Amino acid sequence: MHAVALTALKGGVGKTSTTVNLAALAAAAGHRTLIWDIDPQAGATSCLGVKPKLRGGAQRLLGTDRDHTGSIRPSGLPRLDVLPGDVSLREADVIVSGNRKPRRSLKRVLAAVSRDYDVVLVDCPPGIGPATEVLVRSVDLLLVPVVPAPLDLRALDRFSDVLGDLGAPPELLAPFLSLVDRRKPLHRRLMDEVRTNRSFLGAAVPVSSAVERMPLEQIPTVVAAPRSLASIAMRELWAEVAERLDLPHP
């Protein structure tokens, strides 16, 4: 099983929409796929029409050894399931940091689903708290959407420093450009600049009304609007992720 976490220092950068669309593409490629939504806003859960209700709440999921697989719900798409988020996950950092072995609380969840899924995509809350700190040491790849703007690029630098302090290997981090608006000269200029940075993936996901409709339609953009520019970029991104993970893809 391969685990990929999507995270960012701030919200509104396309993290959740990317999680949902990459999961849909992974499932379409034949991989048994799970979205683990640990964001208390439960955006990924809602985008797939799944009720944002975690059975037993965050305490049962992260603070006990009880079986949590009964909380997993089908998404309506073949081979794609959801371990839903809900508001109780606002206590995730407190629960994890209070554990004598913090890493065990998250690794236990990943270990429990490893036999049933080939790919797990984790939608993390914005920022870096104890739960995210533990999680980045338990996944194979950390995807970070970055808007081509100066403050966002500086935030990525700070994030890279934090990962270094946590002992995470540099190759774990895989930033990519998100919410790109090619009409803006600043976006175009910064895109050219980051293309020279080898740590960035090549895909650039544009601002898209098709993506903005996803929470209303409750269907991944790559399914609802497969020919949109955003869907094309998402497929390019998935191809890069699959290559990093050594997964077959169409």
ZAMARGU-4260 file (C-alpha; in steps of 0.2 Angstrom, whole numbers, plus 5000, padded with zeros to 4 digits):
<rodrens>
0) 5000/5000/5000 | 5006/5018/4996 | 5001/5033/5007 | 5000/5050/5000 | 4996/5066/5011
5) 4990/5082/5004 | 4994/5097/5016 | 4997/5115/5016 | 5001/5129/5028 | 4985/5138/5024
10) 4968/5134/5017 | 4960/5139/5000 | 4974/5132/4989 | 4966/5117/4981 | 4971/5104/4993
15) 4955/5095/4995 | 4949/5096/4977 | 4966/5089/4972 | 4964/5075/4985 | 4947/5070/4978
20) 4952/5071/4960 | 4968/5061/4962 | 4959/5048/4972 | 4946/5046/4957 | 4960/5044/4945
25) 4969/5031/4956 | 4953/5021/4957 | 4950/5023/4938 | 4967/5016/4935 | 4962/5000/4944
30) 4969/5004/4961 | 4959/5000/4977 | 4959/5018/4984 | 4954/5026/5001 | 4952/5044/5005
35) 4956/5047/5023 | 4949/5064/5028 | 4957/5070/5044 | 4952/5088/5041 | 4938/5093/5053
40) 4930/5103/5039 | 4927/5087/5030 | 4928/5094/5013 | 4934/5079/5004 | 4920/5069/5012
45) 4907/5081/5007 | 4913/5082/4989 | 4909/5064/4987 | 4892/5065/4994 | 4897/5055/5010
50) 4890/5060/5027 | 4903/5069/5037 | 4901/5058/5052 | 4915/5048/5060 | 4909/5033/5070
55) 4915/5036/5088 | 4923/5052/5083 | 4942/5057/5083 | 4945/5049/5100 | 4940/5032/5095
60) 4950/5033/5078 | 4966/5040/5086 | 4965/5037/5104 | 4960/5019/5105 | 4965/5002/5098
65) 4947/4999/5092 | 4943/4994/5075 | 4938/5009/5064 | 4935/5000/5048 | 4916/5001/5051
70) 4917/5020/5048 | 4923/5018/5030 | 4910/5022/5017 | 4909/5019/4998 | 4910/5035/4987
75) 4898/5029/4973 | 4913/5027/4962 | 4921/5010/4959 | 4936/5006/4970 | 4935/5022/4979
80) 4930/5023/4998 | 4931/5036/5011 | 4936/5036/5029 | 4926/5052/5033 | 4931/5067/5043
85) 4920/5076/5055 | 4920/5091/5067 | 4927/5080/5081 | 4944/5080/5072 | 4947/5097/5078
90) 4954/5088/5093 | 4966/5077/5083 | 4981/5087/5088 | 4977/5085/5107 | 4973/5067/5105
95) 4989/5063/5096 | 5000/5074/5107 | 4993/5065/5122 | 4997/5048/5116 | 5013/5040/5124
100) 5018/5035/5106 | 5010/5048/5095 | 5016/5040/5079 | 5007/5024/5083 | 4990/5032/5083
105) 4991/5036/5064 | 5002/5022/5059 | 4989/5010/5066 | 4975/5017/5055 | 4986/5015/5039
110) 4991/4998/5044 | 4973/4992/5047 | 4968/4997/5029 | 4984/4991/5021 | 4977/4974/5016
115) 4961/4982/5008 | 4968/4996/4998 | 4983/5000/4986 | 4983/5019/4988 | 4978/5030/5003
120) 4976/5049/5000 | 4976/5058/5016 | 4967/5076/5016 | 4976/5085/5030 | 4970/5101/5039
125) 4979/5117/5034 | 4994/5121/5045 | 5007/5110/5054 | 5000/5103/5071 | 5006/5087/5080
130) 4995/5076/5070 | 5002/5082/5053 | 5020/5081/5060 | 5017/5063/5064 | 5008/5059/5048
135) 5022/5066/5037 | 5034/5053/5045 | 5021/5039/5040 | 5018/5042/5021 | 5027/5039/5005
140) 5024/5056/4998 | 5019/5073/5003 | 5010/5084/4990 | 5009/5102/4993 | 4998/5114/4982
145) 5006/5131/4980 | 4998/5146/4972 | 5011/5155/4962 | 5012/5171/4973 | 5026/5177/4984
150) 5019/5174/5001 | 5014/5156/4996 | 5032/5152/4990 | 5039/5159/5006 | 5026/5148/5016
155) 5033/5133/5006 | 5051/5137/5011 | 5045/5138/5029 | 5036/5121/5027 | 5052/5114/5020
160) 5062/5120/5035 | 5049/5112/5047 | 5050/5095/5037 | 5069/5096/5039 | 5068/5099/5058
165) 5057/5083/5058 | 5070/5073/5050 | 5059/5070/5034 | 5069/5066/5018 | 5069/5080/5005
170) 5062/5068/4992 | 5046/5066/5003 | 5041/5084/4998 | 5032/5086/4981 | 5025/5104/4979
175) 5015/5108/4963 | 5007/5124/4956 | 4989/5126/4960 | 4975/5139/4956 | 4986/5146/4942
180) 4978/5160/4933 | 4988/5163/4917 | 4980/5180/4914 | 4990/5187/4928 | 5008/5192/4924
185) 5014/5188/4941 | 5007/5170/4940 | 5016/5168/4923 | 5032/5175/4929 | 5033/5164/4945
190) 5028/5149/4935 | 5043/5151/4924 | 5054/5153/4940 | 5048/5138/4949 | 5050/5127/4933
195) 5069/5129/4936 | 5066/5122/4954 | 5068/5103/4952 | 5058/5100/4968 | 5042/5106/4960
200) 5031/5093/4950 | 5028/5098/4932 | 5009/5099/4933 | 5001/5116/4936 | 4982/5115/4940
205) 4973/5131/4934 | 4959/5140/4942 | 4943/5132/4936 | 4924/5134/4938 | 4923/5115/4935
210) 4933/5113/4951 | 4923/5126/4960 | 4907/5116/4956 | 4913/5100/4963 | 4906/5103/4981
215) 4889/5106/4974 | 4889/5092/4961 | 4898/5080/4973 | 4907/5072/4958 | 4925/5073/4955
220) 4930/5086/4942 | 4939/5072/4932 | 4923/5063/4931 | 4910/5077/4928 | 4921/5088/4916
225) 4935/5076/4910 | 4940/5088/4896 | 4942/5103/4907 | 4959/5111/4908 | 4959/5107/4927
230) 4955/5089/4923 | 4969/5088/4910 | 4981/5095/4923 | 4975/5083/4937 | 4979/5068/4925
235) 4996/5075/4922 | 4998/5077/4941 | 4992/5059/4944 | 5004/5053/4931 | 5019/5061/4941
240) 5013/5054/4957 | 5010/5037/4951 | 5028/5037/4944 | 5035/5043/4960 | 5026/5029/4969
245) 5030/5016/4955 | 5012/5013/4951 | 5005/5008/4934 | 4994/5022/4926 | 4986/5023/4909
</rodrens>
